[in-house]
Amino acid sequence: MTLIYVKHIQAHILAPFIKGVHSTPPNFPFISLSISGGHTNIIKGKYFLEIKILGSSNDISLGNLFDNMAKRLGFKYPGGRIIDQYAQLGNSKTFCFNKPKVKKLNFSFSGFQTNLLYFFKTKMKQNRKFISQNINYICASFQETVFEILFYQLNKTVQKTGRKNIVFSGGISENLGLKKCFSKKSL
């Protein structure tokens, strides 16, 4: 038996170098936004085995936030894909959610999650069918807010490092809304 040890975060950020994954792998050094169920990190990839975490979540990961949101909306686990599907059908400007203010290049999603819970509680008191009647708009507005948070921190990273070569990695990098949002913006 042969054992191969793989560092999870390194595997995420180096996946674009696997033949057949991308036609052109990124040039070193690059910035990786690694977003998944277990972590949310901004990482500088200096070379294959030289990585430096520049920022990370102070509390829960982005994937955890998506799963908790999905549970609140009545979706099954994992909930990121179903939120993304509903979001494609809604107007992302319908609801405005507060964005957390975080120092350095870090993230914080627990306060945002609490803000969402209070939002739902207030709206459900006014209308018990609020969630079912607004599901597309809730999902779209939620995703838009999350992607604005990511973009803001990435933009700070680019300004700080001078690196515009960005790699998205982790399960959330497959989110269609994320791809649409970032294709419209420039760092």
Backbone hydrogen bonds, N-H to C=O, Kabsch-Sander energy under -0.5 kcal/mol:
donor,donor_aa,acceptor,acceptor_aa,energy
6,V,4,I,-0.5
8,H,6,V,-0.6
11,A,7,K,-2.6
12,H,8,H,-2.0
13,I,9,I,-2.3
14,L,10,Q,-1.9
15,A,11,A,-0.8
15,A,12,H,-0.9
17,F,14,L,-2.0
18,I,15,A,-2.0
21,V,18,I,-2.1
22,H,18,I,-0.7
30,F,45,G,-1.7
31,I,165,N,-2.9
32,S,43,I,-3.4
33,L,167,V,-2.8
34,S,32,S,-0.8
34,S,41,N,-2.5
35,I,33,L,-0.7
35,I,169,S,-2.9
36,S,39,H,-2.6
41,N,34,S,-2.5
42,I,55,G,-2.8
43,I,32,S,-2.8
43,I,41,N,-0.5
44,K,52,K,-3.2
45,G,30,F,-3.1
45,G,43,I,-0.7
46,K,44,K,-0.9
46,K,50,E,-2.6
47,Y,50,E,-1.5
50,E,47,Y,-1.6
51,I,49,L,-0.7
52,K,44,K,-2.1
54,L,42,I,-2.9
54,L,52,K,-0.6
55,G,42,I,-1.7
57,S,40,T,-1.2
58,N,107,F,-3.6
63,G,36,S,-2.0
65,L,61,S,-2.0
66,F,62,L,-2.5
67,D,63,G,-2.5
68,N,64,N,-2.6
69,M,65,L,-2.5
70,A,66,F,-2.6
71,K,67,D,-2.2
72,R,68,N,-2.0
73,L,69,M,-1.8
74,G,70,A,-0.6
74,G,71,K,-1.1
75,F,70,A,-3.0
83,I,79,G,-2.3
84,D,80,G,-2.2
85,Q,81,R,-2.3
86,Y,82,I,-2.3
87,A,83,I,-2.5
88,Q,84,D,-1.5
89,L,86,Y,-1.6
90,G,87,A,-1.4
92,S,90,G,-0.6
94,T,91,N,-1.5
97,F,95,F,-0.6
102,V,100,P,-0.6
106,N,103,K,-1.4
107,F,56,S,-2.0
113,Q,109,F,-2.3
114,T,110,S,-2.2
115,N,111,G,-2.4
116,L,112,F,-2.1
117,L,113,Q,-2.0
118,Y,114,T,-2.2
119,F,115,N,-2.1
120,F,116,L,-2.7
121,K,117,L,-2.3
122,T,118,Y,-2.5
123,K,119,F,-2.5
124,M,120,F,-2.9
125,K,121,K,-1.4
126,Q,122,T,-1.2
127,N,123,K,-2.1
130,F,127,N,-2.0
133,Q,129,K,-2.5
134,N,130,F,-1.2
134,N,131,I,-0.8
135,I,131,I,-0.6
138,I,134,N,-2.8
139,C,135,I,-2.4
140,A,136,N,-2.3
141,S,137,Y,-2.6
142,F,138,I,-2.7
143,Q,139,C,-2.6
144,E,140,A,-2.5
145,T,141,S,-2.1
146,V,142,F,-2.3
147,F,143,Q,-2.9
148,E,144,E,-2.0
149,I,145,T,-1.9
150,L,146,V,-2.2
151,F,147,F,-2.7
152,Y,148,E,-2.4
153,Q,149,I,-2.0
154,L,150,L,-2.6
155,N,151,F,-2.9
156,K,152,Y,-2.0
157,T,153,Q,-2.0
158,V,154,L,-2.6
159,Q,155,N,-2.3
160,K,156,K,-2.3
161,T,157,T,-2.9
162,G,158,V,-2.7
164,K,162,G,-0.5
166,I,164,K,-1.0
167,V,31,I,-2.9
169,S,33,L,-2.4
172,I,35,I,-1.6
173,S,35,I,-0.6
173,S,170,G,-1.5
174,E,171,G,-1.5
175,N,172,I,-2.2
179,K,175,N,-1.9
180,K,176,L,-2.4
181,C,177,G,-2.7
182,F,178,L,-2.5
183,S,179,K,-1.6
184,K,180,K,-0.9
184,K,181,C,-0.7
185,K,181,C,-0.5
